[in-house]
């Protein structure tokens, strides 16, 4: 069987396996072993063991369960509830203020959690009921949380970046620094959209009550600031230790996990149930990520040994699209795969194969990686396999339909694509902060 045919069948096999609903980890590992056996013989079975040893000997991956545990403990500490109440009080005189507060708390909480599931579920329970009770349109309320909650996978410390760094051969610290500006830009544009839509479309946002005698101020300025202080300190310590070279991401993740426990103690939420629940959630999430990483490594190892990079490179070159056209095709592939796969599968399939090709065309590897992770924001909110939408639908108040969430998140997808276009137009802007901090 020819090499080209094996490569084509491998790619088709991934798509068919995913469409049939097979777990991505076992689909990738099984196809890698199967086609590796056809093309390379029994030696491929030794490849699985050596890949697992090499992969999990990298200490950077220890940061994954530590960051996940940090996010789970913060979810149970009640810090997000207090912060949201403070922002709600401070922005209540602005039309769309509650929606803007929801965006802000998504940015702050996302930067401290780094796990989409925890961020989205927490923000859904916290933000959607108050917005609906205040008179916000269901589509806007759910769209805010769907888009804002996914910022947790982009803003550092993000487990996506911890996985991507070793795969792409790019420093995790550089990725952390590079995602800060696009992440904050997305949050800013979400907030602007909420403010604008409230003025241009009636019924989306309730009118502001200028003089509400029934409203009681719960937080003074000093108390409000003190409510944010523990969370701000934790984020600053973790990210500051990484950016200023005091600690590697793995050690900083350990500090963050310990800090989350201490914060739960401060909020009197550090119970046995909280610790046990966080530990079990960490095991489940981390195991899923590690299995996908191993399966994808087996797949890509067999893919490379069979000459897959050469076949794909020749195919792209044969299209005659040039550097820009090839880059556009790769991003279109990332967007398309994101509709069917989660971010782990997309990164571990696309980056090892296509990043060397784009680097060969002269594109900066860090800029390419940052553009890809920005684009992967869409993978969480584009149907049919939109995990964020499923999370929200599972905890949303009665009366909120999946169709409401789909319609509500559509404008935010366009905002995400605008930021991707900006990152392509101004790649040096992505590289500015990493160049300063690293």
C-alpha positions as CSV (number, residue, x, y, z in Angstrom):
1,X,0.0,0.0,0.0
2,X,1.5,3.4,-1.0
3,X,2.5,6.0,1.5
4,X,0.1,8.6,0.1
5,X,-2.9,6.2,0.3
6,X,-2.0,5.4,3.9
7,X,-1.8,9.1,4.9
8,X,-5.1,9.8,3.2
9,X,-6.8,6.8,5.0
10,X,-5.4,8.0,8.3
11,X,-6.9,11.4,7.9
12,X,-10.2,10.1,6.7
13,X,-10.2,7.6,9.6
14,X,-9.9,10.4,12.2
15,X,-12.9,12.2,10.6
16,X,-15.0,9.1,10.4
17,X,-14.2,8.0,13.9
18,X,-15.1,11.4,15.4
19,X,-18.3,11.6,13.4
20,X,-19.3,8.1,14.7
21,X,-18.8,9.3,18.2
22,X,-15.7,7.3,19.2
23,X,-13.5,8.8,21.9
24,X,-10.9,10.9,20.3
25,X,-8.0,9.5,22.4
26,X,-8.7,5.9,21.4
27,X,-9.5,6.8,17.8
28,X,-6.1,8.5,17.4
29,X,-4.1,5.8,19.2
30,X,-5.9,3.0,17.4
31,X,-5.4,4.5,13.9
32,X,-1.8,5.3,14.7
33,X,-1.1,1.7,15.7
34,X,-3.1,0.2,12.8
35,X,-1.6,2.3,10.0
36,X,1.9,2.3,11.7
37,X,1.7,-1.6,11.6
38,X,0.8,-1.6,7.9
39,X,3.5,0.9,7.0
40,X,6.3,0.1,9.5
41,X,5.7,-3.3,10.9
42,X,5.5,-4.5,14.6
43,X,8.0,-1.9,15.7
44,X,5.1,0.5,16.0
45,X,4.0,-1.3,19.2
46,X,7.3,-0.4,20.9
47,X,6.6,3.1,19.8
48,X,3.6,3.4,22.1
49,X,5.5,2.5,25.2
50,X,8.5,4.8,24.4
51,X,6.2,7.7,23.5
52,X,4.3,7.4,26.8
53,X,7.6,7.3,28.8
54,X,9.0,10.3,26.9
55,X,5.8,12.3,27.0
56,X,5.0,11.9,30.7
57,X,8.6,12.4,31.8
58,X,8.2,16.1,30.9
59,X,7.6,17.9,34.2
60,X,5.6,20.7,32.5
61,X,2.6,18.4,32.3
62,X,2.4,18.2,36.1
63,X,1.1,21.8,35.8
64,X,-2.1,20.5,34.2
65,X,-3.7,18.7,37.3
66,X,-2.3,21.5,39.6
67,X,-4.0,24.3,37.5
68,X,-7.2,22.2,37.2
69,X,-7.3,21.7,41.0
70,X,-6.7,25.4,41.5
71,X,-9.7,26.2,39.3
72,X,-11.9,23.7,41.0
73,X,-11.1,25.0,44.5
74,X,-11.7,28.6,43.4
75,X,-15.1,27.5,42.0
76,X,-16.1,26.2,45.4
77,X,-14.6,29.0,47.5
78,X,-17.4,31.5,46.7
79,X,-15.0,34.2,45.5
80,X,-16.8,34.6,42.2
81,X,-20.2,35.2,43.9
82,X,-18.8,38.1,46.0
83,X,-16.9,39.6,43.1
84,X,-20.0,39.5,40.9
85,X,-22.1,41.2,43.6
86,X,-19.5,44.0,43.9
87,X,-19.4,44.6,40.1
88,X,-23.2,44.5,39.9
89,X,-23.5,47.2,42.5
90,X,-20.8,49.4,40.9
91,X,-22.2,49.2,37.4
92,X,-26.0,49.2,38.1
93,X,-26.4,52.8,36.9
94,X,-25.1,52.0,33.4
95,X,-27.5,50.6,30.8
96,X,-26.4,47.0,30.3
97,X,-24.3,47.2,33.5
98,X,-25.3,43.8,34.7
99,X,-24.2,42.3,31.4
100,X,-20.9,44.2,31.4
101,X,-20.4,43.0,35.0
102,X,-20.9,39.4,33.8
103,X,-18.3,39.9,31.1
104,X,-15.8,41.4,33.7
105,X,-16.3,38.6,36.2
106,X,-15.8,36.0,33.3
107,X,-12.5,37.7,32.5
108,X,-11.4,37.8,36.1
109,X,-12.6,34.3,37.0
110,X,-11.3,32.8,33.7
111,X,-7.9,34.2,34.4
112,X,-7.8,32.3,37.7
113,X,-9.5,29.1,36.6
114,X,-8.0,28.0,33.3
115,X,-10.7,25.3,32.8
116,X,-13.7,26.0,30.6
117,X,-16.1,23.5,32.2
118,X,-15.6,25.0,35.7
119,X,-15.7,28.6,34.4
120,X,-18.8,28.2,32.3
121,X,-20.8,26.3,34.8
122,X,-19.9,28.7,37.6
123,X,-20.7,31.8,35.5
124,X,-24.0,30.2,34.3
125,X,-25.2,29.6,37.8
126,X,-24.0,33.0,39.0
127,X,-24.8,35.4,36.1
128,X,-27.7,34.1,34.0
129,X,-30.5,34.1,36.7
130,X,-29.8,37.7,37.8
131,X,-29.8,38.9,34.2
132,X,-33.0,37.1,33.3
133,X,-34.7,38.4,36.5
134,X,-33.6,41.9,35.6
135,X,-35.2,41.7,32.2
136,X,-32.3,40.8,29.9
137,X,-33.1,38.9,26.7
138,X,-32.4,35.2,27.1
139,X,-30.2,35.1,24.0
140,X,-28.0,37.9,25.2
141,X,-27.7,36.6,28.7
142,X,-26.7,33.1,27.6
143,X,-24.4,34.5,24.8
144,X,-22.5,36.6,27.3
145,X,-21.8,33.6,29.5
146,X,-21.0,31.2,26.6
147,X,-18.4,33.6,25.1
148,X,-17.1,35.0,28.3
149,X,-16.8,31.7,30.0
150,X,-14.5,30.3,27.3
151,X,-11.9,33.0,28.0
152,X,-10.8,30.7,30.8
153,X,-9.0,28.5,28.2
154,X,-7.3,31.5,26.6
155,X,-6.2,33.6,29.5
156,X,-3.2,32.3,31.5
157,X,-2.9,30.1,33.4
158,X,-4.6,27.9,30.8
159,X,-4.1,24.2,30.5
160,X,-4.4,24.6,26.7
161,X,-1.2,26.6,26.6
162,X,0.5,24.1,28.9
163,X,-0.3,21.3,26.4
164,X,0.5,23.4,23.3
165,X,4.0,24.6,24.4
166,X,5.8,21.2,24.3
167,X,4.0,20.1,21.2
168,X,4.9,23.3,19.3
169,X,8.3,23.7,20.7
170,X,7.4,27.1,22.0
171,X,7.9,28.2,25.6
172,X,4.8,28.0,27.8
173,X,5.8,31.3,29.4
174,X,5.8,33.0,26.0
175,X,2.4,31.6,25.3
176,X,1.1,32.8,28.6
177,X,2.4,36.3,27.9
178,X,1.1,36.3,24.3
179,X,-2.5,35.5,25.1
180,X,-3.0,38.3,27.7
181,X,-3.6,41.0,25.1
182,X,-6.0,39.1,22.8
183,X,-7.8,37.7,25.8
184,X,-8.4,41.2,27.3
185,X,-9.3,42.5,23.8
186,X,-12.0,39.9,23.5
187,X,-13.3,40.8,26.9
188,X,-13.3,44.5,26.0
189,X,-15.1,43.8,22.7
190,X,-17.7,41.6,24.4
191,X,-18.4,44.5,26.9
192,X,-18.7,47.0,24.1
193,X,-21.1,44.8,22.3
194,X,-23.3,44.5,25.4
195,X,-23.3,48.3,25.9
196,X,-24.1,49.0,22.2
197,X,-26.8,46.4,21.7
198,X,-28.6,47.8,24.7
199,X,-29.0,51.1,22.9
200,X,-29.7,50.0,19.4
201,X,-32.1,47.1,20.0
202,X,-35.0,47.5,22.4
203,X,-35.9,44.7,24.7
204,X,-32.4,43.2,24.8
205,X,-31.4,45.1,28.0
206,X,-33.7,46.6,30.6
207,X,-33.9,50.3,31.3
208,X,-31.9,51.7,34.2
209,X,-33.8,52.7,37.3
210,X,-32.4,56.0,38.2
211,X,-33.8,56.2,41.8
212,X,-34.5,52.9,43.3
213,X,-35.4,53.4,47.0
214,X,-35.6,49.7,47.6
215,X,-32.0,49.1,46.6
216,X,-29.6,48.6,49.5
217,X,-25.8,49.2,49.0
218,X,-24.2,46.1,50.3
219,X,-20.5,47.0,49.5
220,X,-18.7,50.2,50.3
221,X,-15.7,51.0,48.0
222,X,-13.3,49.7,50.6
223,X,-15.2,46.4,51.2
224,X,-15.6,45.9,47.4
225,X,-11.9,46.3,46.8
226,X,-11.1,43.9,49.7
227,X,-13.5,41.4,48.2
228,X,-11.3,41.3,45.0
229,X,-8.0,41.5,46.8
230,X,-7.5,37.7,47.6
231,X,-8.3,36.7,44.0
232,X,-6.1,39.5,42.5
233,X,-3.2,38.6,44.8
234,X,-3.5,34.9,43.8
235,X,-3.5,35.6,40.1
236,X,-0.6,38.1,40.5
237,X,1.5,35.7,42.5
238,X,1.0,32.8,40.1
239,X,1.5,34.8,36.8
240,X,4.1,37.1,38.3
241,X,6.3,34.2,39.5
242,X,6.1,32.8,35.9
243,X,6.7,36.0,34.0
244,X,9.6,37.3,36.2
245,X,11.4,34.0,36.2
246,X,10.9,33.3,39.9
247,X,9.3,29.9,39.3
248,X,8.6,27.7,36.3
249,X,4.9,27.1,35.3
250,X,4.8,23.8,37.2
251,X,6.1,25.3,40.5
252,X,3.8,28.3,40.0
253,X,0.9,25.9,39.5
254,X,1.7,24.3,42.9
255,X,1.7,27.7,44.5
256,X,-1.7,28.4,42.9
257,X,-3.2,25.2,44.1
258,X,-2.1,25.9,47.6
259,X,-3.3,29.5,47.3
260,X,-6.7,28.3,46.2
261,X,-7.0,26.1,49.3
262,X,-6.0,29.1,51.5
263,X,-8.6,31.2,49.8
264,X,-11.3,28.6,50.4
265,X,-10.3,28.7,54.1
266,X,-10.6,32.5,54.1
267,X,-14.2,32.1,52.7
268,X,-14.8,29.3,55.2
269,X,-15.5,26.9,52.3
270,X,-12.5,24.5,52.7
271,X,-14.6,21.5,53.7
272,X,-13.9,17.8,53.2
273,X,-16.6,17.8,50.4
274,X,-14.9,20.7,48.6
275,X,-11.4,19.1,48.8
276,X,-12.7,15.6,47.8
277,X,-14.9,17.1,45.0
278,X,-12.0,19.2,43.6
279,X,-9.7,16.2,43.7
280,X,-12.1,13.9,41.9
281,X,-12.9,16.6,39.3
282,X,-9.1,17.1,38.8
283,X,-8.6,13.4,38.2
284,X,-11.4,13.2,35.7
285,X,-10.3,16.3,33.7
286,X,-6.6,15.6,33.8
287,X,-7.0,11.9,32.8
288,X,-9.0,12.9,29.8
289,X,-6.4,15.4,28.7
290,X,-3.5,12.9,29.3
291,X,-5.2,10.1,27.3
292,X,-5.8,12.5,24.4
293,X,-2.2,13.7,24.5
294,X,-0.9,10.1,24.4
295,X,-3.3,9.0,21.7
296,X,-2.4,12.1,19.5
297,X,1.3,11.5,20.1
298,X,1.0,7.9,18.9
299,X,-1.0,9.1,15.8
300,X,1.4,11.9,14.9
301,X,4.5,9.6,15.5
302,X,3.1,7.0,13.0
303,X,2.1,9.9,10.7
304,X,5.6,11.3,10.6
305,X,7.3,7.9,10.2
306,X,5.1,7.2,7.2
307,X,6.1,10.5,5.6
308,X,2.9,12.4,6.4
309,X,4.5,15.8,6.7
310,X,6.1,15.4,3.2
311,X,2.8,14.3,1.7
312,X,0.8,17.2,3.3
313,X,3.5,19.7,2.4
314,X,3.6,18.6,-1.2
315,X,-0.2,18.7,-1.4
316,X,-0.4,22.2,0.0
317,X,2.5,23.4,-2.3
318,X,0.7,21.8,-5.3
319,X,-2.3,24.0,-4.7
320,X,-0.1,27.0,-5.6
321,X,-1.6,29.2,-2.9
322,X,1.6,30.6,-1.5
323,X,2.4,31.4,2.1
324,X,-0.7,33.5,2.8
325,X,-3.1,31.1,1.1
326,X,-1.6,28.1,2.9
327,X,-1.9,29.9,6.2
328,X,-5.6,30.6,5.4
329,X,-6.2,26.9,4.6
330,X,-4.6,25.8,7.9
331,X,-6.8,28.3,9.8
332,X,-9.9,27.1,7.9
333,X,-9.0,23.5,8.9
334,X,-8.6,24.5,12.5
335,X,-12.0,26.2,12.5
336,X,-13.7,23.2,10.7
337,X,-12.1,20.7,13.1
338,X,-13.2,22.8,16.0
339,X,-16.8,22.2,15.0
340,X,-16.4,18.5,15.6
341,X,-13.4,18.1,18.1
342,X,-12.4,19.7,21.4
343,X,-9.3,21.8,21.6
344,X,-7.0,19.0,22.6
345,X,-7.7,17.0,19.5
346,X,-7.4,20.0,17.2
347,X,-4.1,21.1,18.7
348,X,-2.5,17.7,18.7
349,X,-3.6,16.9,15.2
350,X,-3.0,20.3,13.5
351,X,0.1,21.8,15.2
352,X,2.7,19.0,14.8
353,X,1.7,18.6,11.1
354,X,1.2,22.1,9.9
355,X,3.3,24.4,12.1
356,X,6.6,23.3,10.5
357,X,5.1,24.0,7.1
358,X,4.1,27.5,8.1
359,X,7.4,28.2,9.8
360,X,9.1,27.1,6.6
361,X,7.1,29.8,4.8
362,X,8.6,32.4,7.2
363,X,5.8,32.8,9.7
364,X,6.8,33.2,13.4
365,X,6.0,30.0,15.3
366,X,4.7,31.9,18.4
367,X,2.5,34.2,16.3
368,X,1.0,31.1,14.5
369,X,0.4,29.3,17.8
370,X,-1.3,32.4,19.3
371,X,-3.5,32.9,16.3
372,X,-4.6,29.2,16.4
373,X,-5.5,29.4,20.2
374,X,-7.5,32.5,19.6
375,X,-9.4,30.8,16.8
376,X,-10.0,27.8,19.0
377,X,-12.3,30.0,21.1
378,X,-14.9,29.3,18.4
379,X,-14.6,25.6,18.9
380,X,-16.4,25.8,22.2
381,X,-19.4,27.7,20.8
382,X,-19.9,26.4,17.3
383,X,-22.6,23.7,16.8
384,X,-23.0,20.8,16.7
385,X,-20.4,19.8,19.3
386,X,-20.3,23.1,21.3
387,X,-19.4,22.0,24.8
388,X,-20.0,25.4,26.3
389,X,-23.5,25.5,25.0
390,X,-24.1,22.0,26.5
391,X,-22.8,23.2,29.9
392,X,-25.1,26.2,29.9
393,X,-28.1,24.2,28.8
394,X,-27.5,21.8,31.6
395,X,-27.7,24.4,34.4
396,X,-29.8,27.2,32.8
397,X,-33.1,28.3,34.4
398,X,-36.3,26.8,33.0
399,X,-37.4,28.4,29.8
400,X,-34.0,28.8,28.3
401,X,-33.7,26.6,25.2
402,X,-30.7,25.4,23.3
403,X,-31.8,27.4,20.3
404,X,-31.7,30.6,22.5
405,X,-28.1,29.9,23.4
406,X,-27.1,29.1,19.8
407,X,-28.7,32.4,18.6
408,X,-27.2,34.3,21.5
409,X,-23.7,33.2,20.9
410,X,-23.6,33.9,17.2
411,X,-22.6,37.6,17.4
412,X,-19.8,36.7,19.8
413,X,-18.4,34.2,17.3
414,X,-18.1,37.1,14.8
415,X,-16.3,39.1,17.4
416,X,-13.9,36.2,17.9
417,X,-13.2,36.0,14.2
418,X,-12.6,39.8,14.1
419,X,-9.9,39.3,16.8
420,X,-8.4,36.5,14.7
421,X,-8.2,38.8,11.7
422,X,-6.6,41.5,13.8
423,X,-4.0,39.0,15.0
424,X,-3.2,38.1,11.4
425,X,-3.0,41.7,10.3
426,X,-0.8,42.8,13.3
427,X,1.3,39.7,14.3
428,X,3.9,42.0,15.9
429,X,1.2,43.1,18.4
430,X,0.9,39.5,19.5
431,X,4.7,39.2,20.0
432,X,5.2,42.6,21.8
433,X,4.3,41.5,25.3
434,X,6.2,38.2,25.1
435,X,9.2,40.1,23.9
436,X,9.1,42.4,27.0
437,X,8.3,39.9,29.7
438,X,10.3,36.9,28.5
